[in-house]
Amino acid sequence: LAVLLALAAFFSGLHIGSGGSLKSPMEAGLFTFFSSLSQPNEDADLNEFWRVWNLLEKKFVASTTTDPVTVSDRLNGAIEGLVGSYDDPYTLFLSPEDAAEFEDDIGGQFSGVGMEVGLRDGLITVIAPLSDSPSEKAGVVAGDVVVKIDGTATDGMTIEEAVRLIRGEIGTDVVLTIYREGELEFKDITITRDTITIPTVDTEVKKGVYIVRLYNFNALSETKIQEALDNYRRRGYEKLVLDLRGNPGGYLQSAIAIAGYFLPEGSVVVREHFGENIEEQVYRSQGKKVADFSPDNLVVLIDGGSASASEILAGALSEQKVATTIGTKTFGKGSVQELVRLPSGASLKVTVARWLTPNGVSLSENGLEPMVKISRTPQQVVADEDPQEEAALEWLSGDHSIGEKDVISLLQ
């Protein structure tokens, strides 16, 4: 996923151990083999590196009276340059200070403004504000481009640098200057930082249709979805909307488990591709289906704020022909990161795989296209107008003329 400002990289498809949770066997494996990983590569000629290192040490004179650059600063800078050469926004070197802060984040102890951002075309872009978060209350919407943070331009800024500037003490303010599609001028939005409560699920019934809104894929998501679907079945509802809009993702295992409530046992949910000549990992549903779903009685709502695990679930349900997807193209966060702790206290977050839909479509390349394209402008979001939800209700009523020209054949 993308890095949640309140929760750093929790929603970016992170594997710490396996399935997104810390597991001691994986930790043991990482540290057991660390000594072999740290051996020099005989093919790498580092003479030029050391020449430059020594030349700088001998000749450099600071143009200001700033503190001297320490050996640690130079080493960290060299490592950051190496990691940056891979040109992957999700592969990052975290200094000991950043790594400690990251550990606090994934442990759930954090404060902030409650939104996830990602790099889109090199710009810091809002993937989604969390429901009922300070950012949502202040008027931030998915797709907003953060141009400045407290007056500091974000040109060339990494996600982590943006996170560091936006986060702060509870009760303090941060001013985001944003560009919003369809508007001619930049907009300043002042947000008061607060403790962030991550929502999970809520439900509603409209026109006889049961609506389940899933806000993220955390440790509670499967249980909450199971409760919602048990209620759906117990009360005799026959049509369901699963709303994944603005859901930035989360744990892979949560998405796989939830897919099992909709798919027959053994159905492919997602493929994990590790590169050429390496066998891919195929994840299948666990066969906990609660009802017979089809594209006529199940709609999945998606938009540009649907990322990572949201794209996995929506892609599986649509390609396995149990749901119609309605909305706009998803964000396109389909890579897997592994967190490797280093002896210095620093960490390396490295992309180790890509996620593919059951049919082998890469989620990272272009995101997931909906079967029925229905737009919702930022202005409609602010005005609480929801043409996408209205289209879902009409589709489930039997009116399939909605967005008819954009419908992808369900028979493909």
N, C-alpha and C positions, 0 to 999 in steps of 0.2 A: 501497500500500500502505500510513498506518501508518508508523511509524518504528522501525527496528531500534535497540535501545539500544546494541548494539555497533557498529552500522553505520548509525546515524542514519536517513536517509531512503532508503537504497539500495534497499529493497524496496517502495517506494511508487508504482511506476509512473512513475518519474522519467525525463524526456527531457532529456538534456544534449546538445544537438545533435540526433541522432535515434537511435531504437532504444536509448536508455539509455547511450550512450557518447559521449565527447567527440569532436567532429569539427570541424576547423578551418573548413570552409566555413560551418557554422552559427554558429560563434563570430564569424567575420568579418561575417556577415549581421547578427548582433545589434548589434555595435558600429558597423557602417556606418550602421544606421538609428537608433542611440541618440539622435543629435542631434535627429532629427525627433520621436522619442517624447518627448523632454524639453520640447517646446514647450508653453506654457500652453494650457489648454482655455478658449476664449473664453466658453463657456457657464457656467463655474464662477466664481461670485462669491466671491472670497476676502477681501472686506473684513471680514467678521465674524471670520474666522480671525486676521487681523492685529490687529484690535481686541483680541481676547482675548490674543494674544501680547503686545501692548504693555501691556495692563492688568496681566498677570502680571508682566511685567518691572518695572513701576513700583510695584506695590502688594504683591507677595508678600513675606512675611517667614516664614522657616523657623521651625517650632515647636520644632525641636531644633537642635543644633549640627552637623548633617550638612553635608557638602560642598555648595557651591552647585551648582545645576543649570546645566550649560554649554549653550551654543548647540547643540552637537552632540547633547547629551542631549534637548533639546527637539525638534530636528528628527527624530531617530530615533523619539521618542515619538509625534510627529504622524504619521509614516509608518506606524508600527505600528498606530495607531488607524485610519488609512485602510484598511490591509490587513485589519484585524479587522472592519471594517464589512461586508465581503463574507461574513462568517459561514461561512467554509469552513476546516475544520481543516487542510487541506493547502496552503492559500495563505498563505505566510509571508514576512515580512521578516526577513532575517538580517543582524545587525550585522556589521561587518568581522571581529570576533573570532569570532562564530558561523559566519560564512561560511568562514573559514580552517579551523575545526574540521570543518566539513561537508566541505570538500575533502579533508581527511585521511581522513575516513571512507570516502568513495566511492573513494578511492585504495587502500583496503584496509589502512591503517595505523591500528589501533585496539585498544583494550582495553575490557573492560566485563564484563557479566554474561551476555550472549548471549541476548537475547530481544527480540521485537518487541512494541511496544504501540501501541494506537490509542485514539481517543476513541469510546466507545459510550455513548450517552445522556448525554454530558457527563462520563463517568467514565474515568479512565485504566485501560484494560483490557488484559490480556495477550492478544495474538493468538496467539503461540506462542513457547515457549522453543526455542532451537536444540538439535538433537540433541547430546548429550554436552557441553553447555555448563555453566558454573557454575550458571546458574539452574535448568536441568533437574535437575542433581545435587542441588540444594538442595531440590527438591520443588515448584517452581513449575509450574503446569499452565495450558493454554489456558483462557481465561475468567476467570481470577483478576482481581479488581478491586483495584488498588493504592490503598489508603486513605491510607497515610502512607509517606513516604520518610525514614528516619532521624528519625522523629518529626514531620516537617513534613507537615501535611495537604495532600492533593492537590486539595481543592475548588477549582474554577475554574482549575486549573493547565493550561497548554498542554503538548503533547507535548514540545516543546523544553525547557521548564522541567523536566519530569520527567526527560528524558534527561540534562540537565546535573547534576541531583542524584544520579542513579544512577551515572553514570560516575565514574571516579576512577583513582587509581594502582593498578597491579597489586599484588596482595597485601593491599590494604585491604578492609575489610568495608563492606557497606551493608545496612541492615535495612529490609525491606519489610513493612509491615503490610497484609495482604490480606483481602478478603472472598471466600469461596468458596461458591458455590451449594450448598445442602444442609447447610451448617454454621451453627451458631447463634452462634459467636463469631469475632471476628477472629483471625488467625493472624500471628505475627511470624516471618519467614523471614530468616535471616542468610545473605548470599551473599558469598563472597570473589571480588573482581574478578580477572580473569586475561586473558591474551591469548586472543582468540577465533579459533578455526579454523572457517571456514564449511564444513560438510559438503556434499556434493553428492548422491551416489547410493550406495546399497548394495542388494544383492540377496540373495534367500533362496528356497529351494524348500520348500513345505509341501504334503503330500498330492498331489504331482504338479503343483502349480500354481507357476508362476514369479512371484515377488513382487519388484517394483521399487519402492523407496522413494526418491522425489525430494524433497530437502530445500529446494532453492531453485533459482531460475532465474538462474544467473550465466554468466560467459563459458565455463565448462567444462561446463555442464549438457548441451548438445546432444551433445558428444563422449561424455560418460559414458553418456547414454541410448542413443546409437548402439551403444556397446560392449555394454551390457546386452542390447539387443534382438538384436544379432548373435549373442550367446551363446544367447539364447532360441530363435532360429531354428536355429542350428547344432546344438543339442542335441535338437531335435525336440519342444519343448514346444508344447502346443496351447491352454493357458489361462494368462491373465496377469492379475495384479492390479497396478495402478499406484496407489501410495499417495501422495496429495498432502496428507494430514492434517498440520497444523502447518507447512505450507509457505507462508510469507508472501509469496511471489512473487519479483519481480526484473525482469529485462530483458524487454521486450515481444518483441523479436526472438527471444529464446530460446524463449519459449512458441510462437511461430509455427513456428519450425524444428522443434521437437519434435512439434508436431501433424502435421507432414508425414510422420512415420514411421507414423502411424495412419490418415491420411485420403487419399482419392484426390486426385490433382493437381487444383488449382483449387477445392477445397472452401473455403468461407468459414470462417475461423478466428475472426475478431473484426472488429467494426466500430468505428471511431473517430469519435465524433460531436462536432462542434465548435460546435454551436449552430444556431439557426434560420438559414435562408437560406445556409448554408455546406455545400458538398458533403462528405459523409462519406468517410473513408478506409476502404477495405475491404481487409483482409489475407487472403490465400488460402494454402493449403498448397502446398508446393513439390514434392509428388509423389515422396517417398522412401519410400513405404509398404513395410514389411518383411514384412507378412503380411496375410491377410484377417481383420479383426477385426469382431466383432459383439457385441450386448448379451449373448450367451450365452457368449462366451469371453473377454470383457474387462470387468473391473470397475475403476472408479476410486473410491477411497476419499477422502471429503472430510469436513471438519468446520469448526467455528468458527475454527480456526487456518489454514484455507485461504483465501488472500487474493490479490488482484491477479492476477498471471500464472497462479496455480493455478486461479482461477475462470475465466479465459479458456480454459485448456486443457480443464478439466472440462466447461465449457459447450459448447465446440465438439464434443468427442467424444460427449457425450450427445445434443445436438441434431442432429448428423449421423448419429445412430443406429449408432454403432460401439461404444458402451460403455454399461454400466449404472452409474450412480452410486449409491453406498451410503454412508450415514453420517448426518450432520446438516447443517443449513444453513451455508453458508460465511459468512465475515466480512462481505463486502459492500464491498470496496475496488475500485471500478471507475472511477477517474478518473486523468487523466494530468497530470503536472506538468512544467513547463519551468523550468529554472534560468537566470535572467538576471543576469549580473554587472553591477554598477553601478560608476561611476568611483571612488566613495569606497572601494571594497573590500568594500562590502556586497553582498548578493545578494537578489533577489526570486525566490521559488519560487512559481509561479502555476499554478493549475489551468487547463489550456487545452482539455481534451476529456474526454468520458466514453467508457467502453468498453461496447459492447453485444454480446450474444451473436449468433450467426448469424441467429437469429430476431428480433433487435431488442430483447431484454430487457436493461434496464439492470442492471448488476451492483452499482451503488452503492445502489440503492433498497432492496432486500431481500435481497441476496445470492443465492446459487444453492441452490435446494431439491434434495435428492437424490431419485432415483427410488424408492429404498427407504430409509425412515427407520429407522435403528438408533442408539440413543443409547449413549454411553459416558460414565459419570459421572467426575468428577475423582477420586473414591475408587477407581474401577476403574483409572484411569491410574496412580495411585500404587501400586496392588497389582499392576500389570503384567497386568491382565486386559483382553482385547481382543475384546469381542463383535462389533465391526464387522468385524474381519478374519475372525473365525469365520463371520460371515454371508456374507462374500464367498466364502469357500471352499465353503460350502454352496450358494450360488447357482450357482457354477461347476460343482458336482457335479450340477446339475440340479434341486435342491430350491428352487423358486421360491415356496414358502409363507412364506419368511422375510420378515417385515414386509409380508405380502401386502396388508393393508388400506391401506398407505401407498404402494403401487406406483403410480407415474404411468404411464399407458399408453405403451408404447414406440412405439405406432402414431400418436401425436398428431403 
